[in-house]
């Protein structure tokens, strides 16, 4: 799980909306960096990614980053939920 997610949950429990917003922005920045990574990675090695041979180092890195991206999206959606939840209670 993304380490910022744990901070987000703690900030939500404490009701610290400002910290949750800072974490949310940080998560969005991380997502932009991963977007850039995927664009550059696929431009560089996309033609070497054989769908028949997915046990290569190229595919291994792609899967790792893809899992990281998925966890990051989960954390971003959670941050958005917590911020909206606390904003309505203020």
N, C-alpha and C positions, 0 to 999 in steps of 0.2 A: 504494500500500500504506500502511496505517496506520503512522505513525512510531513508535508504541509497539511495533509488531511487531518492528522492528529491534532495539530495546532488549531485548525479550523473548528474541530469538535470542541476542544477546550474553550476556545473563544466564544463559541455559541453557548456553551454551558454557563459561562460567566456573563453572557449578554453583551460582550464587547463588539459592537457593530463596526467600529472603526478598524479594529484589528482584522475582523472578518473581511472587510473591504480591501485592506492591504494584502491579505492572503489571496483574495480573489484576483486582484490585479497581478500579483506575482504568478499565480497559476496561468493566467492568460498570457503573460510573457513567456512562460515555459512552453506553452502550447505553440506560440509563434516560432520559437526556436526549433521545436520538433517539426513543425510544418516546413521550415526552411531545410532542416536535415533531410526530410523525405524528398523534397524537391531536388536537392543536390545529389542525394544518394541514388535516386532513381535515374537522374540524368547521367550519372557516372557509370553505374553498374546495372541499370535496368535491362540492358540487352544481354547481360550475362546471367540473368535470373531465369533459369530453365524450370518451368513448372513440373517437369518430370523428375528433376533432381533437387529436392528441397532439403537435402542433408548437408549443404555446403555452408561455409562460413558466411557467405553473402546472405543466404536465407536466415541463418542463425541470428545475425545482427538485425536483419529486417524484422524478425519475429520479436526479438527483445524490445526494439524500439516501438513496435506496434502494440505490445502489451503495456509499455510505459505510457503510450498515447491514450490507450483505453482507460487506464487508471487515472490519468490526468483529466480526461473528460468527465469521469465519475466525480472527481474532486471538484471540478468547476461547477458541475450541476448541483452538487451538494452545497457548495459555497453560495450559489445563487439562491437556493432554497432557504438556507439559514438566514441570509441577509434579508430576504423578503419576509420571512417569518418574524424576525425581530423588528423589522421596519414597521410592520403592521401593529405590533404590540407597543410601539412607542407613542 
